[in-house]
Amino acid sequence: MLPAMGLILGFGMGIVGGGQWAGTIWAAATVPVLSALLIEIVASLRRGDVGLDIVAALSMAGALVFGEHLAAVVVALMYAGGQYLESFAERRANREMTALLARVPGTALRHRDGRLEEVPLDAVVPEDRLLVRQGDVVPVDGFVAAGMAVLDQSALTGESVPAQKKAGEPVMSGVTNVGDAFDLSATHSAAESTYAGIVRLIEAAQASKAPMTRLADRFAMAFLALTVVLAGGAWLWSGDPIRALAVLVVATPCPLILAVPVAIVSGVSRAAKAGVLVKGGKAMETLARVKALVIDKTGTLTHGQARIVEIRPVVGLSPEGLLQLAASLEQASKHVIARALVSEAQAMALDLLPPIAVAEVPGEGLEGIVDGRRVVVGGVRFLSQRVPNAARAVADGHYPVGSVVVAVAVDGEPAGLLILADPLRSEAARVIDSLRRLGIARITLASGDRRDVAEAVTVGLHLDAVHAELTPDRKIAIVQEEKRHGPVMMVGDGVNDAPALAAADLGVALGAKGAAASAEAADIVLLVDRLDKIPVAVQAARRSRRIALQSVYAGIGLSVVGMVVAGLGYLTPVQGALIQEAIDVAVILNALRALWGPEPS
């Protein structure tokens, strides 16, 4: 660092008898720093940004003009050191995000003609069968082709416990295989996989404007004006320009330049570690100020796919036995309800039997032979047409609003009902309550589903309003209406949510399974498909903003005290520079508490 070398060399010249050269050396070491700073100030002014770097430039230039070369080089060293310290703090705060970038694999092992070949990642296409070895990062989205996969998802989701994936279950790219090697059947190319999308979002976040710049700007003009008034007043009152110079030096470079970005980038890093990707400091600041929430239903408050909520077997047949027969037959169908029944049976570890002689009426149901028994599965009307006495068995009874009723008959007799619905996430009520405790006063549901379904699903949630049967443009209108309550956060996951996410002050997308359009339109992406990450992000944002403001107020307060003391003639420019350096270090260390503090709960 040139100022440090100049400072040491100048003192060295004094020791060896060349003290007359010390001032020249100190001035020479200051000029490059001042020149670079002036270029940066001119560029900022052209963009319309007025920052506190002007104070640093004035103090260095004034020290050179009035012959205070030692003060000039100390200020230059202080400023350059502060910039380095800020850079170090931001690198430390960004470590979790840059670690994700470093994990991108470059190649994959592909099965081809009975052997393995290592191919570039870009060569992988859907339906390729890949070998994922122990310790490998999963290169593309896919599903377990055979066996069991044990995956460490902590780098993306913050989950500390490895997840187990059985054959047929989806696997997200970017997770690490910590178990035995397994085969992965690719469903997406590398460029279209989840991890590639996350990398693009991280790069966009790192290229975004410096965090909380607007907050710093609000203080910058007032502090700059106060600095000029105190420096000018000290000069006029005493007639000594050195006092004005001392005031300027104490005000340089001001904690606003350093503490605010460090605190907010630290918050961004903490959120990333918890599985929440915030696209830059501006989004983090907005998250800290959110007062209203608009949330989608399908795929957000609910799971977005049909699940069995009740099994009603007839006498003599267990619930598991009924599901086993129905799911065994449904293996022959590609219908979404068929896939849901098969998934539920696999999740319950039921042995599915091979069906034969299957006949399907698309959209209605199917029948066939399972384990020597004739099984019919489908809607109530379909079953009534094939099993005459089934209508009476299923006509009576109450079913949840918005549910799908699948009727089953075995050997010509009614066997029972499987009731499917898209249930509320188990954490939904807890998340709503947590967000209210964090200061979000207004929470509204905006759904495209039927009103009766939306109202039935959200019973028990503390919502202020439920809007249903909405088109994408009506969702935008709801977001705009809610802005009268304060900054609005919109949470969604589907393509139809993307316009509303973009219209809100802050868009949050469920990126683990959500649509790419919603993830691109959002300011924040949840890398794990869980709503309870939202309160974690809000808590991290509000803590970061609180720490940033603490650093600003403390730093400015101490700087003003030092400026007054310098204006009264009790501090020399060199002493003022050293005091300001101590203030800057203190506020930066305080700002780093946003990174090293307690874990968000």
C-alpha positions in Angstrom: 0.0 0.0 0.0 1.6 3.2 -1.2 0.6 5.6 1.7 2.0 3.1 4.2 5.2 2.8 2.4 5.5 6.6 2.0 4.7 7.1 5.7 7.5 4.7 6.8 10.0 6.0 4.2 9.4 9.6 5.4 10.0 8.8 9.0 13.1 6.7 7.9 14.5 9.7 6.1 14.2 11.7 9.3 16.1 9.1 11.2 19.0 9.1 8.8 19.3 12.8 8.5 17.2 13.4 5.4 14.3 15.0 7.2 14.0 17.8 4.6 12.7 15.1 2.1 10.1 13.6 4.5 7.3 16.1 3.5 8.0 15.6 -0.2 7.8 11.8 0.2 4.5 12.0 2.2 3.0 14.3 -0.4 4.1 12.0 -3.3 2.5 9.1 -1.5 -0.8 11.0 -1.1 -1.2 12.3 -4.6 -2.1 8.9 -6.3 -4.8 8.2 -3.7 -6.2 11.7 -4.1 -6.1 11.4 -7.9 -8.0 8.1 -7.8 -10.5 9.5 -5.4 -11.2 12.6 -7.5 -11.8 10.4 -10.6 -14.2 8.3 -8.6 -16.0 11.5 -7.3 -16.4 12.9 -10.9 -17.9 9.6 -12.1 -20.3 9.6 -9.1 -21.4 13.2 -9.8 -22.1 12.3 -13.4 -24.5 9.6 -12.1 -26.1 12.1 -9.8 -24.6 10.6 -6.7 -23.2 12.9 -4.0 -21.2 11.0 -1.5 -19.0 11.7 1.5 -15.9 10.8 -0.4 -15.9 14.6 -1.1 -14.9 15.2 2.5 -11.9 12.9 2.2 -10.8 14.6 -1.0 -11.1 18.1 0.7 -9.1 17.0 3.7 -6.3 15.5 1.6 -6.2 18.5 -0.8 -6.3 21.0 2.1 -3.5 19.2 3.9 -1.3 19.4 0.8 -2.1 23.1 0.2 -1.3 24.1 3.7 1.8 22.0 4.0 0.5 19.5 6.4 2.1 16.6 4.5 2.1 14.2 7.4 -1.6 14.8 8.0 -2.2 14.3 4.2 -0.5 10.9 4.1 -2.2 9.8 7.3 -5.6 10.6 5.8 -4.6 8.8 2.6 -3.5 5.8 4.6 -6.7 6.0 6.6 -8.9 6.2 3.5 -7.1 3.4 1.6 -7.1 1.2 4.7 -10.8 1.8 5.2 -11.5 0.8 1.6 -9.5 -2.3 2.1 -11.3 -3.1 5.3 -14.6 -2.6 3.6 -13.6 -4.9 0.8 -12.5 -7.5 3.3 -15.7 -7.3 5.2 -17.8 -7.6 2.0 -15.7 -10.6 0.9 -16.3 -12.2 4.2 -20.0 -11.4 4.1 -20.3 -12.8 0.5 -18.5 -16.0 1.4 -21.6 -18.2 1.5 -22.8 -16.9 -1.9 -19.4 -17.2 -3.6 -19.1 -20.7 -2.2 -22.2 -21.7 -4.2 -20.5 -20.4 -7.4 -17.4 -22.4 -6.7 -19.4 -25.6 -6.4 -20.5 -25.7 -10.1 -19.2 -29.0 -11.5 -17.6 -28.9 -15.0 -18.2 -32.5 -16.1 -20.5 -35.4 -15.6 -20.2 -39.2 -15.8 -22.7 -40.5 -18.4 -23.7 -44.1 -19.1 -23.3 -44.9 -22.8 -23.2 -48.3 -24.6 -22.4 -50.2 -21.4 -19.6 -47.9 -20.2 -19.0 -44.6 -18.5 -17.8 -41.5 -20.3 -16.9 -38.2 -18.8 -18.6 -35.4 -20.7 -18.8 -31.6 -20.4 -21.8 -30.5 -18.4 -23.2 -28.8 -21.5 -23.4 -32.1 -23.3 -25.9 -33.6 -20.8 -29.5 -33.8 -22.1 -32.8 -35.0 -20.6 -33.1 -38.8 -20.2 -29.3 -39.2 -20.0 -28.4 -41.6 -17.2 -25.5 -40.3 -15.0 -23.4 -41.8 -12.3 -23.1 -39.6 -9.2 -20.3 -40.7 -7.0 -19.9 -40.2 -3.3 -18.7 -36.6 -2.8 -19.9 -35.4 -6.2 -22.1 -32.4 -6.7 -25.3 -33.4 -8.6 -24.7 -31.7 -12.0 -28.3 -31.4 -13.3 -31.9 -31.8 -12.2 -33.2 -35.3 -12.4 -34.5 -38.2 -10.3 -33.0 -41.2 -8.7 -32.9 -44.0 -11.3 -32.3 -46.8 -8.9 -31.5 -47.5 -5.3 -31.3 -44.9 -2.5 -29.5 -41.5 -2.6 -28.3 -39.7 0.5 -27.9 -36.0 -0.2 -26.4 -33.1 1.7 -28.6 -30.1 0.7 -27.1 -27.7 3.2 -25.3 -25.5 0.6 -28.6 -24.7 -1.0 -31.3 -25.0 1.6 -29.5 -24.6 5.0 -30.8 -28.1 6.0 -28.2 -29.7 8.4 -29.6 -33.3 8.1 -28.9 -35.2 4.8 -32.0 -36.1 2.8 -32.8 -39.6 1.6 -34.2 -39.9 -1.9 -35.7 -43.2 -3.1 -36.0 -44.4 -6.7 -38.2 -42.1 -8.7 -37.9 -39.2 -6.4 -36.6 -35.8 -7.7 -33.1 -34.5 -7.0 -32.1 -30.9 -7.3 -28.8 -30.0 -8.9 -26.2 -28.4 -6.7 -26.6 -30.8 -3.7 -23.8 -33.2 -2.7 -24.0 -37.0 -2.6 -22.8 -38.1 0.8 -23.9 -41.7 0.5 -23.1 -44.5 -2.0 -22.9 -43.8 -5.7 -26.2 -43.8 -7.5 -27.6 -43.3 -11.0 -29.4 -40.1 -11.8 -31.8 -39.9 -14.8 -31.6 -36.3 -16.1 -34.8 -34.3 -16.6 -33.2 -31.0 -17.6 -30.0 -29.8 -19.3 -27.4 -28.0 -17.2 -28.5 -24.6 -18.4 -32.1 -25.3 -17.5 -31.5 -26.9 -14.1 -32.2 -25.4 -10.7 -28.5 -24.8 -9.8 -27.8 -22.9 -13.0 -30.7 -20.6 -12.3 -29.4 -20.1 -8.7 -25.9 -19.2 -10.1 -27.5 -16.6 -12.4 -29.4 -15.1 -9.5 -26.2 -14.9 -7.4 -24.2 -13.2 -10.1 -27.0 -10.7 -10.5 -27.0 -10.1 -6.8 -23.3 -9.5 -6.6 -23.5 -7.1 -9.6 -26.2 -5.1 -8.0 -25.9 -1.6 -6.6 -24.1 -1.3 -3.2 -26.4 -2.2 -0.3 -28.5 0.4 1.3 -27.0 3.3 -0.8 -30.3 5.2 -0.5 -30.1 5.2 3.3 -26.5 6.4 3.2 -27.4 9.1 0.7 -30.1 10.5 3.0 -27.4 11.1 5.7 -24.7 12.1 3.3 -26.0 15.5 2.3 -26.8 16.6 5.8 -23.4 15.4 7.2 -21.5 17.0 4.3 -23.3 20.4 4.9 -22.6 20.1 8.7 -18.9 19.4 8.0 -18.5 22.4 5.7 -20.3 24.7 8.2 -18.1 23.6 11.2 -14.9 23.8 9.2 -15.8 27.2 7.8 -16.9 28.5 11.2 -13.7 27.3 12.8 -11.6 29.1 10.2 -13.6 32.4 10.4 -13.7 32.3 14.2 -10.0 31.6 14.8 -8.5 32.9 11.5 -6.5 29.7 11.4 -7.1 27.5 8.3 -5.4 24.6 10.1 -8.4 24.3 12.4 -10.7 24.0 9.4 -8.4 21.3 8.1 -8.5 19.4 11.4 -12.3 19.5 11.3 -12.3 18.0 7.7 -9.8 15.3 8.7 -11.9 14.2 11.7 -14.9 13.9 9.4 -13.0 11.7 6.9 -14.1 9.2 5.5 -17.2 9.0 7.7 -18.7 5.7 8.9 -21.5 5.9 6.4 -19.1 5.0 3.6 -18.2 1.8 5.4 -20.6 0.6 8.0 -23.9 0.6 6.0 -22.8 -1.6 3.1 -20.9 -4.0 5.5 -24.0 -4.5 7.7 -26.4 -5.1 4.9 -24.2 -7.4 2.8 -23.6 -9.3 6.0 -27.4 -9.7 6.3 -27.6 -10.9 2.7 -24.9 -13.5 3.5 -26.8 -14.7 6.6 -30.0 -15.1 4.6 -28.1 -17.1 1.9 -26.7 -19.4 4.5 -30.3 -20.1 5.6 -31.4 -21.0 2.1 -32.8 -17.5 1.1 -31.2 -15.8 -1.8 -31.6 -12.0 -1.7 -30.8 -10.2 -4.9 -28.7 -7.4 -3.5 -28.8 -4.8 -0.8 -31.7 -2.8 -2.1 -33.9 -5.8 -1.7 -32.5 -6.4 1.8 -33.4 -2.9 2.8 -36.9 -3.2 1.4 -37.4 -6.5 3.2 -36.5 -4.7 6.5 -39.3 -2.1 5.9 -42.1 -4.4 4.6 -45.5 -3.7 6.2 -47.9 -5.7 4.1 -47.9 -9.2 2.6 -49.8 -10.6 -0.4 -49.5 -14.3 -0.7 -50.6 -16.8 -3.3 -52.4 -20.1 -2.3 -51.7 -22.9 -4.7 -48.1 -24.0 -4.4 -47.4 -21.4 -1.8 -49.7 -21.7 1.2 -50.5 -25.2 -0.1 -48.1 -27.8 -1.6 -49.5 -27.3 -5.1 -50.3 -31.0 -5.7 -53.0 -33.4 -4.7 -52.3 -35.5 -1.6 -54.5 -38.1 0.2 -56.2 -36.5 3.1 -58.5 -39.4 4.0 -59.0 -43.1 3.2 -62.4 -44.6 3.7 -62.3 -48.4 3.2 -65.3 -50.6 3.5 -65.5 -53.2 6.2 -62.9 -56.0 5.8 -60.3 -53.9 4.0 -57.6 -51.8 5.7 -56.7 -48.3 4.5 -53.3 -49.5 3.4 -54.8 -52.4 1.5 -57.2 -50.2 -0.3 -54.4 -47.7 -1.3 -52.1 -50.6 -2.4 -54.7 -52.1 -4.8 -55.6 -48.7 -6.2 -52.1 -47.5 -6.6 -51.0 -50.8 -8.1 -53.5 -50.3 -10.9 -52.8 -46.6 -11.3 -49.2 -47.4 -12.2 -50.5 -48.0 -15.7 -51.8 -44.4 -16.0 -50.1 -41.1 -16.6 -53.0 -39.0 -15.1 -52.0 -36.5 -12.4 -54.3 -38.2 -9.9 -52.7 -41.6 -10.7 -49.3 -40.2 -10.1 -50.4 -38.8 -6.8 -51.8 -42.1 -5.6 -48.6 -44.0 -6.7 -46.4 -41.4 -4.9 -48.5 -41.7 -1.7 -48.2 -45.5 -1.8 -44.5 -45.3 -2.3 -44.1 -42.8 0.6 -46.0 -45.3 2.8 -43.5 -48.1 1.7 -46.3 -50.2 0.2 -45.4 -52.9 -2.2 -47.0 -52.1 -5.5 -48.1 -55.1 -7.6 -47.9 -55.3 -11.4 -51.3 -54.7 -13.1 -52.5 -56.7 -16.2 -55.3 -56.4 -18.7 -55.6 -52.7 -18.0 -58.2 -50.6 -19.8 -58.4 -46.9 -19.3 -60.9 -44.2 -20.2 -58.9 -41.0 -20.3 -59.9 -38.5 -17.6 -62.5 -41.0 -16.2 -60.8 -44.0 -14.7 -59.4 -47.4 -15.4 -59.8 -51.1 -14.6 -57.6 -54.2 -14.6 -56.4 -57.2 -12.8 -54.2 -56.8 -9.7 -53.0 -59.9 -7.8 -55.8 -61.9 -9.4 -58.5 -59.5 -8.4 -60.5 -57.2 -10.7 -60.0 -53.6 -9.6 -61.8 -50.5 -10.8 -60.5 -47.0 -9.9 -62.0 -43.7 -11.0 -64.5 -41.0 -10.4 -67.9 -41.7 -8.9 -69.7 -41.7 -12.2 -67.1 -44.0 -13.8 -67.4 -46.5 -11.0 -71.3 -46.3 -11.0 -71.3 -47.3 -14.7 -69.2 -50.4 -14.1 -70.3 -51.4 -10.6 -74.1 -50.8 -10.3 -74.4 -50.8 -6.5 -71.4 -48.5 -6.1 -73.5 -45.3 -6.5 -75.3 -46.0 -3.2 -72.0 -46.5 -1.4 -70.5 -43.2 -2.4 -73.5 -41.0 -2.7 -73.7 -40.3 1.0 -71.0 -38.6 3.0 -69.3 -35.2 3.3 -66.1 -34.3 1.5 -63.7 -31.4 2.0 -64.3 -28.4 -0.3 -62.2 -28.6 -3.4 -61.3 -32.2 -2.8 -61.1 -35.0 -5.4 -62.9 -38.2 -4.6 -61.5 -41.4 -6.1 -63.8 -44.4 -5.8 -62.5 -48.0 -5.8 -64.2 -51.3 -6.4 -62.8 -54.8 -6.1 -64.3 -57.9 -7.7 -67.6 -56.1 -8.5 -68.1 -54.7 -5.0 -67.5 -51.1 -3.6 -64.1 -51.2 -1.8 -63.9 -47.6 -0.5 -62.9 -44.0 -1.3 -59.6 -42.2 -1.5 -60.1 -38.4 -0.9 -57.4 -36.1 -2.2 -56.9 -32.4 -1.8 -54.2 -29.8 -1.9 -53.7 -29.3 1.9 -52.4 -26.3 3.7 -48.7 -26.5 4.5 -48.1 -27.6 8.1 -46.0 -24.5 8.8 -48.4 -22.0 7.2 -50.2 -20.8 10.4 -46.9 -20.6 12.3 -45.4 -18.5 9.5 -48.3 -16.1 9.4 -48.1 -15.6 13.2 -44.3 -15.1 13.1 -44.6 -12.4 10.3 -47.2 -10.5 12.4 -44.8 -10.5 15.4 -42.1 -9.2 13.1 -44.2 -6.1 12.3 -46.1 -7.1 9.1 -49.5 -5.7 10.0 -51.5 -6.6 6.8 -51.6 -10.1 5.3 -53.8 -10.8 2.3 -54.4 -14.0 0.2 -54.5 -13.6 -3.6 -55.5 -16.8 -5.4 -56.7 -17.8 -8.8 -58.7 -20.7 -7.3 -62.4 -20.8 -6.6 -63.6 -18.7 -3.7 -65.1 -21.6 -1.7 -61.8 -23.5 -2.0 -59.7 -20.5 -1.0 -61.9 -19.7 2.0 -62.0 -23.4 3.2 -58.3 -23.9 2.9 -57.4 -20.7 4.9 -59.8 -21.3 7.8 -57.9 -20.7 11.0 -55.2 -18.4 9.4 -55.1 -14.8 10.6 -55.6 -13.2 7.3 -57.0 -9.7 6.8 -58.6 -10.4 3.4 -59.1 -13.4 1.0 -59.3 -12.6 -2.8 -60.1 -15.5 -5.1 -60.7 -16.3 -8.8 -58.0 -13.7 -9.7 -56.4 -13.4 -13.1 -52.8 -12.2 -13.2 -53.8 -8.6 -13.9 -56.2 -8.7 -10.9 -53.3 -9.9 -8.7 -51.4 -6.9 -9.8 -54.3 -4.7 -8.8 -54.5 -6.3 -5.4 -50.7 -5.6 -4.9 -51.2 -2.0 -5.9 -54.2 -1.6 -3.5 -52.2 -3.0 -0.6 -49.4 -0.4 -1.1 -51.4 2.2 0.8 -50.6 0.2 3.9 -46.8 0.4 3.3 -44.2 -1.5 1.4 -45.7 -4.7 0.0 -44.1 -8.1 -0.2 -45.7 -10.6 -2.7 -45.0 -14.4 -2.2 -45.8 -16.8 -5.1 -44.5 -19.7 -7.1 -46.3 -20.0 -10.5 -46.0 -18.3 -13.9 -49.2 -16.5 -13.2 -47.6 -14.9 -10.1 -44.6 -13.4 -12.0 -46.4 -10.1 -12.9 -47.5 -9.5 -9.3 -44.0 -10.4 -8.0 -42.6 -7.7 -10.3 -45.2 -5.2 -9.3 -44.7 -5.5 -5.6 -42.1 -3.5 -3.7 -40.5 -6.9 -2.9 -41.2 -10.2 -4.7 -40.5 -13.6 -3.1 -40.5 -16.8 -5.1 -40.4 -20.4 -4.0 -37.6 -21.3 -6.3 -37.0 -24.9 -5.3 -40.0 -26.2 -7.3 -41.6 -22.9 -8.6 -41.6 -21.7 -12.1 -38.5 -20.1 -13.6 -40.6 -17.0 -14.6 -41.5 -16.3 -11.0 -37.9 -16.8 -9.8 -36.6 -14.4 -12.4 -39.3 -11.7 -11.5 -38.7 -12.0 -7.8 -36.2 -10.0 -5.6 -35.8 -13.0 -3.2 -35.8 -16.7 -4.0 -36.4 -19.4 -1.4 -34.0 -22.2 -2.3 -35.9 -24.7 -0.2 -39.6 -25.3 -0.6 -40.6 -24.1 2.9 -42.5 -21.0 3.9 -40.8 -20.8 7.3 -37.7 -19.4 5.6 -39.6 -16.1 5.0 -39.6 -15.0 8.7 -35.9 -16.0 8.9 -35.1 -13.6 6.0 -37.3 -10.8 7.5 -35.6 -11.2 10.9 -32.1 -11.1 9.3 -33.0 -8.0 7.2 -34.4 -6.1 10.2 -31.5 -6.9 12.4 -29.0 -5.9 9.6 -30.8 -2.6 9.1 -30.9 -1.9 12.9 -27.2 -2.6 13.2 -26.4 -0.4 10.2 -28.4 2.5 11.7 -26.7 1.9 15.1 -23.3 2.2 13.4 -24.3 5.3 11.5 -25.7 7.2 14.5 -22.7 6.2 16.8 -20.2 7.0 14.1 -21.7 10.3 13.2 -22.1 11.3 16.8 -18.5 10.5 17.6 -17.3 12.3 14.5 -19.3 15.5 15.3 -17.9 15.5 18.8 -14.4 15.2 17.4 -15.1 17.9 14.8 -16.2 20.3 17.5 -13.1 19.6 19.6 -10.9 20.1 16.5 -12.7 23.4 15.7 -11.9 24.6 19.2 -8.2 24.0 18.5 -7.6 21.0 20.8 -6.8 18.6 17.9 -4.2 18.8 15.2 -5.0 17.4 11.8 -2.8 14.3 12.5 -4.5 13.6 15.8 -7.8 14.1 14.1 -7.0 11.5 11.5 -6.0 9.0 14.1 -9.2 9.5 16.1 -11.3 9.2 13.0 -9.6 5.9 12.1 -10.4 4.5 15.5 -14.1 5.6 15.0 -14.2 3.8 11.6 -12.8 0.6 12.9 -15.3 0.6 15.8 -18.3 1.1 13.6 -17.2 -1.5 11.0 -16.7 -4.1 13.8 -20.2 -3.2 15.0 -21.6 -3.6 11.5 -20.1 -7.1 11.3 -22.3 -8.2 14.1 -24.9 -8.7 11.4 -22.8 -11.5 10.1 -21.6 -13.1 13.4 -24.6 -12.6 15.6 -27.1 -15.2 16.8 -28.7 -17.5 14.3 -32.1 -16.2 13.0 -35.0 -18.2 14.5 
